[in-house]
Amino acid sequence: MKYDFHSHSTFSDGTLTPTQLLQRAADQGVDVLALTDHDNIDGLAEARVVANDNGVLLINGVEISVHWGKHLLHIVGLGIDPDNTDLIECLTQAQSARSDRAQRMAKDLERHGIEGAYEGAREYCLQGNMSRTHFARFLLDKGYAKDMKQVFKRYLVNGKPGYVSCEWATLENAVARIKAAGGVAVVAHPARYKLTMSKMKSMLADFVDCGGEGIEVIGSGHNDNDIRITSALATEYGLLSSVGSDFHDPQNGRRELGRVAPLPEQCTPIWRHDALERIHSR
């Protein structure tokens, strides 16, 4: 079985519609796919309609932006009920924050001589709220950088023009909403946060205390050393191990659907969780 528990569509900052995403997943031999758009579950209905036709088992998912102290983290929810009112309330608040942030980002870029950023980013945002990625695509298209890595470094990270902080849900609140919706909370791509080991362990302890159950051992940008460290942390904190390509765009071959390394032998796969096994057995 080929699993991929982290992917994005046009309902956040992906470039494929849910229909196109499921078709591509099938082409890549993915058996089980989670659609985990940023703070948005509106694409799940479309994905559900086409999943069976493409021979792919769809896992209802979401990726929630959260604050842990001064750090921004992403928590994936797997196997969620998209009709759960607690979860919908959390996501509605996040979408409102994203909308407000986009307006402020455009104004900040305008103050630094970049006109039309809001309208330009909107052209890349087909559905859902605008993200930093939509602004990055606009800036890249206008020649302000040579690639996505450079455009983020120059304009969209803390301390640069175009970066605007945002009030996200707390870690505890996000995990609680995922659990209220019957889902499994997973720390997404932990190596990307650049936390010291002591901070990483402190975060994971808090995550477990509030009901978190999984961690992406195979995640976006994880190298062999990251996988070794993260799998050890999964064992230490009793967390299930997830795998995800963090797919956004067919043009980015490093994040292709289903292109994930195998889990180390000592890891307990996330798909062994009761909530996900029940979906898998239907």
Secondary structure, DSSP 4 states (H G I P E B T S, - for coil): --EE--B--TTTT-SS-HHHHHHHHHHTT-SEEEE--BT--TTHHHHHHHHGGGT-EEEEEEEEEEEETTEEEEEEEES--TT-HHHHHHHHHHHHHHHHHHHHHHHHHHHTT-TTHHHHHHHH--SS---HHHHHHHHHHTTS-SSHHHHIIIIISTTSTT------EEHHHHHHHHHHTT-EEEE--GGGG---HHHHHHHHHHHHHTT--EEEEE-TT--HHHHHHHHHHHHHTTPEEEE---B--TT-GGG-TT--PPPPTTPPBGGGSHHHHHHHT-
